[in-house]
Every structure is written in C-alpha cells, then in structure tokens.
C-alpha cells in the first residue's frame, strides 16, 4: 500500500502543509516527489506533529525545502519536538548534504537475489541435517519421542481439517464430472466419466488437493507457531535449559503430518468420487448403482495405493518447510509474515514438483 508523506489544506490567507509517516532515508525518494508537487502561492504553515520517525535524511530534506519555500513566502513551522529541533540545529550548523539512495541495477538485483537463494538452500540443507539426525536419535531412543504432542498435532492437522478437505474434494469431483461429461456426451461415451473421475481423483487430484490445502492450513500454522516462539525467545530458552528444539518442536509436527495426511487423502478420495457420482447423476442421468458397478470394474487397488504413497512424502515436505521457515523468523512481526507466506509458497511449489516427479516415475515403471 502506497503511503502519503504530505497533505495540505488551503485557507484564505495561508496553506497548511501537514507532514506524516516516517521521514527517513528509505522514504526520501517518495517524499521528494511529493514536495516537488507543492507550489505555494501564499504563506505556509508547516505542521510536523504527525511524523512518526525523523532521521537525519528526513531533517535535511525538510531543511532544503523550508529554505526554498522561504525565498518566496513566509513559512511558520509547528509540531516539532525537542529531539527534532536539536537535530535540525545540529545539521544546520554542519551543512551536510542529503544522502542519495543508491538505485540498484538489474544485474545487481539478480546477483543479490541469486546469493539469497543460494544461502537459503544451504541453510535448508543444514536444517535437514539436524532433522535427520534427530530422527536417527529418535529411532535409537524411542522413549524420547513425544507421543502426547504428536497426537495433539494429528488432531490439529488431521481431524480439524476434515471439513475443508471434504468440501474441496467434493467440489473438485463435481467439476471434473460436469466438465468431462460435456465432451464425453458428444461421442455417446457417458459411462466413461466414471473412469475419468475414479482414476484421476485417486491417483492425482485427491493427494495434490489435500497437500495444497494442508500446506496453506497446517504448514503456515507451523511457521507462525515456531516463529512466535522465536520472537519471544522461547527457543533460546529451551536451548539454554538443554532441550533440543528439533526433538520438542519439529519431530512431533513432522510425524503427526505424516500420519494424518494419508488418512486425509483417503477421505478426499471418498468425497471426490462421491461428488463426481452426484454430478454424473444430475448431468448424465447415471444412477448411483451404475456408477458404483462401473467403478468396481475400472478402479484397481493400485490407483489407491499410488495415491497413498504420495501422502507421507508430501507431509514430510510441508512439515519440514513449515518448521524451517519458523526457525528463520527474525525478531520482528514483519519477518513472521514474510516467512509464513514463504512457507505456503514453497510448500505448494514443492508438492507440485514432487507430484510431477511421481508421475514420471510411475510412468517409467508402467504403473
């Protein structure tokens, strides 16, 4: 959202100019653009009371245009506090120049973004190393697995997501049925809509839709929870007391999602096929009995299994990305929002990428 740094009200004898927001180095360019638009035709009353932050760059730009306006008209300044007045007097005596905000070239921006991506990949690999070590430790010491927290996260990520997963899968099944029936009806192949719905839902759509919804719902929640603990220094306190954050925070979430996601995919299979069944009955007049009989003929067990195999993999990706982004939160709320957004985007992208990889592998093996 674009912020305004200047506004003015014109009266009969003078113009009241009101400054607001942060007059700092980062906003100098925008402030100067707004100042250049001010063409006073009478005396000015410049109110600084709404400025929330004022650094030396802001004071210098204020001094420059104050002198410029005073060449033509009288200018009265009000609303500045003692600190701003002291800074104004100091900078007036030293005759400093306004610092220029360096503009980045396209190649510099590409280079910096490339370096950021490289560092992000290295940090994620380090995170995976710690995570796999924690899993190895848990295998050797099963008593260290936090069963109670794992069950809690299964409830939060699984049971509480049933409604949204069910509704989404049901609607997707209806959409496939309605769109597919239009094309199949042209060739008199109405009954093949059952094949399309059954195979596409169980092999591809139910796992992917479930994973995407969970990435937006549970993945972002993991990031927000761990990020909030990072801001409040709870994680630092855990390390100080000798507790491993990976064993206490990461593993319960990873294990919980790896258990919950296959169950949610199975539920999505049922709801998606049911949605397609309802739409087929309404659009093509295929009875429920006909639909189920055809489904028994064409839908092999392997299609269910291939869809289920994706569940633990997608769950591991979503939970790992969510926790990693949570640990990457800095000590401010803006970082929390950015990392939560990155968690959802990265999670969904990797789910789609791995789904494509599964498709290639299954095709190569003739599955």
C-alpha positions as CSV (number, residue, x, y, z in Angstrom):
1,X,0.0,0.0,0.0
2,X,1.5,3.4,-1.0
3,X,1.9,5.8,1.8
4,X,1.4,9.6,1.7
5,X,4.0,11.8,3.4
6,X,2.4,15.2,2.7
7,X,-1.0,16.7,2.6
8,X,-2.2,20.2,2.6
9,X,-5.3,22.3,3.2
10,X,-5.7,25.7,1.6
11,X,-7.2,28.6,3.6
12,X,-7.9,32.2,2.5
13,X,-4.6,33.6,3.9
14,X,-2.3,30.6,4.1
15,X,-1.7,27.0,3.2
16,X,-1.4,24.4,6.0
17,X,1.1,21.7,5.0
18,X,1.0,18.5,7.1
19,X,3.9,16.0,7.1
20,X,3.2,12.4,8.2
21,X,4.6,8.9,8.4
22,X,8.4,8.2,8.6
23,X,10.7,10.8,7.1
24,X,13.7,8.5,6.9
25,X,16.4,7.6,4.3
26,X,14.3,4.7,2.9
27,X,11.4,7.1,2.0
28,X,13.4,10.1,0.8
29,X,12.7,9.5,-2.9
30,X,8.9,9.4,-2.4
31,X,9.0,12.4,0.0
32,X,10.9,14.5,-2.5
33,X,8.4,13.6,-5.3
34,X,5.6,14.9,-3.1
35,X,7.5,18.0,-2.1
36,X,8.1,18.9,-5.7
37,X,4.4,18.9,-6.3
38,X,3.9,21.7,-3.7
39,X,3.7,25.1,-5.5
40,X,2.8,27.6,-2.7
41,X,1.0,30.7,-3.7
42,X,0.7,32.2,-0.2
43,X,2.1,31.8,3.3
44,X,2.8,28.3,4.6
45,X,2.1,26.7,8.0
46,X,4.1,23.5,8.1
47,X,2.9,21.0,10.7
48,X,5.3,18.2,11.7
49,X,3.3,16.7,14.6
50,X,2.2,13.6,12.6
51,X,5.7,12.5,11.7
52,X,6.3,9.1,13.4
53,X,10.0,8.9,12.8
54,X,12.6,11.5,11.7
55,X,16.2,10.7,10.9
56,X,19.0,13.0,9.6
57,X,18.0,12.4,5.9
58,X,14.4,13.5,6.7
59,X,15.6,16.6,8.5
60,X,17.9,17.5,5.6
61,X,15.1,17.2,3.0
62,X,12.9,19.3,5.3
63,X,15.6,22.0,5.6
64,X,16.2,22.1,1.9
65,X,12.5,22.8,1.0
66,X,12.0,25.0,4.0
67,X,14.7,27.3,2.6
68,X,13.3,27.0,-0.9
69,X,9.7,28.0,0.3
70,X,11.1,30.9,2.4
71,X,12.6,32.5,-0.7
72,X,9.0,33.4,-1.9
73,X,6.7,33.3,1.1
74,X,6.8,33.3,4.9
75,X,6.8,29.9,6.4
76,X,5.9,29.0,10.0
77,X,6.8,25.6,11.4
78,X,4.9,23.9,14.3
79,X,4.6,20.5,15.8
80,X,8.2,19.5,16.1
81,X,9.5,18.0,19.3
82,X,12.7,18.8,21.2
83,X,14.7,16.0,19.6
84,X,13.8,17.1,16.1
85,X,14.7,20.7,16.9
86,X,18.1,19.6,18.2
87,X,18.8,17.6,15.1
88,X,17.7,20.4,12.9
89,X,20.0,22.9,14.7
90,X,22.9,20.4,14.6
91,X,22.5,19.7,10.9
92,X,22.0,23.4,10.1
93,X,25.4,24.1,11.7
94,X,27.3,21.3,9.9
95,X,25.9,21.9,6.4
96,X,25.5,18.3,5.5
97,X,24.2,17.2,2.1
98,X,21.2,15.0,1.7
99,X,22.3,11.4,1.2
100,X,21.2,9.8,-2.1
101,X,19.5,6.4,-2.1
102,X,21.5,4.2,-4.4
103,X,19.5,2.8,-7.2
104,X,20.1,-0.9,-8.0
105,X,20.8,-2.1,-11.5
106,X,19.0,-5.1,-12.9
107,X,22.2,-7.2,-12.8
108,X,22.9,-6.2,-9.2
109,X,19.4,-7.2,-8.2
110,X,19.7,-10.5,-10.0
111,X,23.0,-11.2,-8.3
112,X,21.7,-10.3,-4.8
113,X,18.7,-12.5,-5.3
114,X,20.8,-15.4,-6.5
115,X,23.0,-15.1,-3.5
116,X,20.0,-15.0,-1.2
117,X,18.6,-18.2,-2.8
118,X,21.9,-19.9,-2.5
119,X,22.2,-19.1,1.2
120,X,18.6,-20.2,1.7
121,X,19.4,-23.6,0.1
122,X,22.5,-24.0,2.2
123,X,20.6,-23.2,5.4
124,X,17.8,-25.6,4.4
125,X,20.3,-28.4,3.9
126,X,21.7,-27.7,7.3
127,X,18.2,-27.8,8.8
128,X,17.6,-31.2,7.1
129,X,20.9,-32.5,8.5
130,X,19.8,-31.6,12.0
131,X,16.3,-33.0,11.4
132,X,17.6,-36.4,10.0
133,X,20.0,-36.7,13.0
134,X,17.0,-36.1,15.3
135,X,15.0,-38.8,13.5
136,X,18.0,-41.2,13.8
137,X,18.2,-40.3,17.6
138,X,14.5,-41.0,18.0
139,X,14.8,-44.4,16.3
140,X,17.6,-45.3,18.7
141,X,15.8,-43.8,21.7
142,X,12.0,-44.3,21.2
143,X,11.3,-43.1,24.7
144,X,12.3,-39.6,23.6
145,X,9.5,-39.4,21.0
146,X,6.9,-37.0,22.4
147,X,3.7,-39.1,21.9
148,X,1.3,-36.7,23.5
149,X,2.4,-33.7,21.4
150,X,2.3,-35.9,18.2
151,X,-1.2,-37.0,18.9
152,X,-2.2,-33.3,19.6
153,X,-0.8,-32.3,16.2
154,X,-2.5,-35.2,14.5
155,X,-5.8,-33.9,15.9
156,X,-5.0,-30.3,14.8
157,X,-3.7,-31.1,11.4
158,X,-5.9,-34.1,10.6
159,X,-9.3,-34.2,12.4
160,X,-9.8,-30.4,12.3
161,X,-9.1,-30.3,8.6
162,X,-11.7,-32.9,7.6
163,X,-14.4,-30.4,6.7
164,X,-12.4,-28.2,4.4
165,X,-10.7,-31.3,2.8
166,X,-14.1,-33.0,2.3
167,X,-15.8,-29.9,0.8
168,X,-12.8,-29.2,-1.5
169,X,-12.6,-32.8,-2.8
170,X,-16.4,-33.0,-3.2
171,X,-16.5,-29.8,-5.3
172,X,-13.5,-30.9,-7.4
173,X,-15.2,-34.2,-8.1
174,X,-18.3,-32.3,-9.3
175,X,-16.2,-30.0,-11.5
176,X,-14.5,-33.0,-13.2
177,X,-17.8,-34.7,-13.8
178,X,-19.5,-31.6,-15.3
179,X,-16.6,-30.7,-17.5
180,X,-15.9,-34.2,-18.6
181,X,-19.5,-35.1,-19.3
182,X,-19.8,-32.3,-21.9
183,X,-17.0,-33.8,-24.0
184,X,-17.9,-37.5,-23.5
185,X,-21.6,-36.9,-24.3
186,X,-20.6,-35.8,-27.8
187,X,-19.3,-39.3,-28.5
188,X,-22.0,-41.2,-26.6
189,X,-19.4,-42.3,-24.1
190,X,-21.2,-41.1,-21.0
191,X,-20.3,-44.1,-18.8
192,X,-16.6,-43.4,-19.2
193,X,-17.0,-40.4,-16.9
194,X,-16.7,-42.9,-14.1
195,X,-13.3,-44.0,-15.3
196,X,-12.1,-40.4,-15.5
197,X,-13.4,-39.5,-12.0
198,X,-12.2,-42.7,-10.3
199,X,-8.7,-42.8,-11.6
200,X,-7.9,-39.0,-11.7
201,X,-9.2,-38.5,-8.1
202,X,-7.4,-41.4,-6.5
203,X,-4.1,-41.1,-8.4
204,X,-3.6,-37.4,-8.7
205,X,-6.2,-34.9,-7.6
206,X,-7.0,-36.1,-4.1
207,X,-3.4,-36.3,-3.0
208,X,-2.5,-32.9,-4.6
209,X,-5.6,-31.0,-3.4
210,X,-5.2,-32.4,0.1
211,X,-1.5,-31.5,0.2
212,X,-2.1,-28.0,-1.1
213,X,-4.9,-27.3,1.5
214,X,-2.7,-28.7,4.3
215,X,0.3,-26.6,3.1
216,X,-1.9,-23.5,3.4
217,X,-3.5,-24.5,6.6
218,X,-1.1,-26.5,8.7
219,X,2.2,-25.5,7.1
220,X,1.6,-21.9,7.7
221,X,0.4,-22.7,11.3
222,X,3.7,-24.5,12.0
223,X,5.7,-21.4,10.7
224,X,3.6,-19.0,12.8
225,X,3.8,-21.1,16.0
226,X,7.6,-21.6,15.8
227,X,8.2,-18.1,14.6
228,X,6.3,-16.6,17.5
229,X,8.4,-18.7,19.9
230,X,11.5,-17.5,18.1
231,X,10.4,-13.8,18.6
232,X,9.6,-14.3,22.3
233,X,12.9,-16.2,22.7
234,X,11.3,-19.4,24.0
235,X,13.5,-21.4,21.6
236,X,16.6,-19.7,23.0
237,X,15.4,-20.5,26.5
238,X,14.9,-24.2,25.5
239,X,18.4,-24.4,24.3
240,X,19.7,-22.7,27.5
241,X,17.9,-25.4,29.6
242,X,19.4,-28.2,27.5
243,X,16.3,-29.1,25.5
244,X,16.7,-29.9,21.7
245,X,14.1,-27.8,19.7
246,X,14.1,-30.4,16.9
247,X,13.0,-33.1,19.3
248,X,10.5,-30.9,21.1
249,X,9.1,-28.8,18.2
250,X,9.9,-30.3,14.8
251,X,9.6,-34.0,15.1
252,X,6.1,-34.1,16.6
253,X,4.8,-31.9,13.8
254,X,6.6,-34.0,11.1
255,X,5.4,-37.4,12.5
256,X,1.9,-36.1,13.0
257,X,1.5,-34.8,9.5
258,X,3.0,-38.0,8.0
259,X,0.3,-39.9,9.9
260,X,-2.6,-37.5,9.2
261,X,-2.1,-36.7,5.5
262,X,-2.6,-40.3,4.1
263,X,-5.8,-40.6,6.1
264,X,-7.0,-37.2,4.8
265,X,-6.1,-38.4,1.2
266,X,-8.3,-41.5,1.7
267,X,-11.1,-39.3,2.9
268,X,-10.6,-36.9,-0.1
269,X,-10.8,-40.0,-2.4
270,X,-14.2,-40.9,-1.0
271,X,-15.6,-37.3,-1.1
272,X,-14.2,-36.6,-4.6
273,X,-15.7,-39.8,-6.0
274,X,-19.0,-39.0,-4.3
275,X,-19.0,-35.5,-5.7
276,X,-18.4,-36.9,-9.2
277,X,-21.2,-39.5,-8.6
278,X,-23.7,-36.8,-7.7
279,X,-22.8,-34.6,-10.7
280,X,-22.9,-37.6,-13.1
281,X,-26.4,-38.4,-11.9
282,X,-27.6,-34.9,-12.3
283,X,-25.8,-34.2,-15.6
284,X,-25.9,-37.5,-17.4
285,X,-28.6,-39.5,-15.6
286,X,-26.2,-42.2,-14.5
287,X,-27.7,-43.9,-11.5
288,X,-25.7,-44.4,-8.3
289,X,-25.8,-48.2,-8.8
290,X,-24.5,-47.9,-12.4
291,X,-21.7,-45.6,-11.2
292,X,-20.6,-48.0,-8.4
293,X,-20.8,-51.0,-10.7
294,X,-18.6,-49.3,-13.3
295,X,-16.2,-48.1,-10.6
296,X,-15.7,-51.7,-9.4
297,X,-14.7,-52.7,-12.9
298,X,-12.2,-49.9,-13.8
299,X,-10.7,-48.7,-10.5
300,X,-7.9,-51.0,-9.4
301,X,-6.5,-51.1,-6.0
302,X,-3.1,-49.9,-7.3
303,X,-4.6,-46.5,-8.0
304,X,-5.5,-46.0,-4.4
305,X,-2.0,-47.3,-3.3
306,X,-0.2,-45.0,-5.7
307,X,-2.1,-42.0,-4.4
308,X,-1.5,-43.0,-0.8
309,X,2.3,-43.4,-1.4
310,X,2.5,-39.7,-2.1
311,X,0.9,-38.8,1.3
312,X,3.9,-39.3,3.6
313,X,6.3,-37.6,1.1
314,X,4.0,-34.6,0.8
315,X,3.5,-34.5,4.5
316,X,7.3,-34.5,5.2
317,X,7.8,-31.7,2.7
318,X,5.1,-29.5,4.1
319,X,6.0,-30.0,7.8
320,X,9.7,-29.6,7.1
321,X,9.3,-26.4,5.1
322,X,6.8,-25.0,7.7
323,X,9.2,-25.6,10.6
324,X,12.3,-24.4,8.7
325,X,10.6,-21.1,7.9
326,X,9.5,-20.8,11.5
327,X,13.2,-21.1,12.6
328,X,14.1,-18.4,10.0
329,X,11.9,-15.7,11.6
330,X,13.8,-12.6,12.9
331,X,12.8,-10.6,16.0
332,X,10.0,-8.7,14.3
333,X,6.5,-9.3,13.2
334,X,7.2,-8.3,9.6
335,X,9.6,-11.2,9.3
336,X,6.9,-13.5,10.7
337,X,4.5,-12.5,7.9
338,X,7.2,-12.9,5.2
339,X,8.3,-16.3,6.4
340,X,4.7,-17.6,6.8
341,X,4.0,-16.5,3.2
342,X,7.2,-18.2,2.0
343,X,6.2,-21.3,3.8
344,X,3.0,-21.6,1.9
345,X,4.5,-20.7,-1.4
346,X,7.5,-23.1,-1.0
347,X,5.3,-25.9,0.3
348,X,2.8,-25.7,-2.6
349,X,5.6,-25.5,-5.2
350,X,7.5,-28.5,-3.9
351,X,4.3,-30.5,-3.6
352,X,3.5,-29.9,-7.3
353,X,7.1,-30.5,-8.3
354,X,7.3,-33.9,-6.4
355,X,3.8,-34.8,-7.8
356,X,5.3,-34.3,-11.3
357,X,8.3,-36.4,-10.3
358,X,6.0,-39.2,-9.1
359,X,4.1,-39.1,-12.4
360,X,7.3,-39.6,-14.3
361,X,8.5,-42.4,-12.1
362,X,5.1,-44.2,-12.2
363,X,5.0,-43.9,-16.0
364,X,8.6,-45.3,-16.4
365,X,7.6,-48.3,-14.3
366,X,4.3,-48.8,-16.2
367,X,2.2,-48.2,-13.1
